[in-house]
């Protein structure tokens, strides 16, 4: 059975993983209702995407 030749220390491991954090997702303003939404996604508030109504939003209920 293969074993690692040298132990990777805690500090070295954590230094390597320091760049793996997730970033904050981008947010855009919906041109229809002004609420924030993720780009290239349907607005959950009004249901519009690319200037067209594609689904019922929260304000349609």
N, C-alpha and C positions, 0 to 999 in steps of 0.2 A: 504494500500500500504506500502510495506516495505521500510524503510529508513536506511542508514548506521548509526550505533550507534555513531561512532566517525569519524571526518573528517580526511582524510589522507593528511598531509601537503605537500606542494610543494617540500620541500627538501627530505622528505622520498620517495616520488614518483620518483623523479629524481635519487636518489641513487639506487633504485630498477632497474630502466631502464638503468643504466649506463653500464650494461653488455649485452645489446641487440644490440649493434652496429654490423654491418656486417664486416666480415674480408675481406682481399684482396684475390681474387681467386688465386689458385695455377696456376703456368705457367711452362710448360716444353718446351724443344726445340724439334722441329720436326726432326727426324733422316734423313728424305729425303731432306728437303730444308733448315733446320737450323732456320726457323722462330719460334717465340714463339707461343704456342697454349695451350689450356687447356688439362689436361690429360684425356684420354679415350674419346677424341673427334676427329672428322675428321679435318685435317689441312685445313683451308680455303684457304691457299695460294697455296698448291700443290695438294690437294684432296686425300692424302694418309691416310690410317688408318691401323695400324698393318702390315705395309709393303706391303699393296695392294692398288692399285688405285681404289677408290670406287666412286669418283665423279670428275667432272671437277673443277679444281681450278682456281684462278684468273689469273695465268700465262698461262693457256691453251686457253684463249680467243683470 
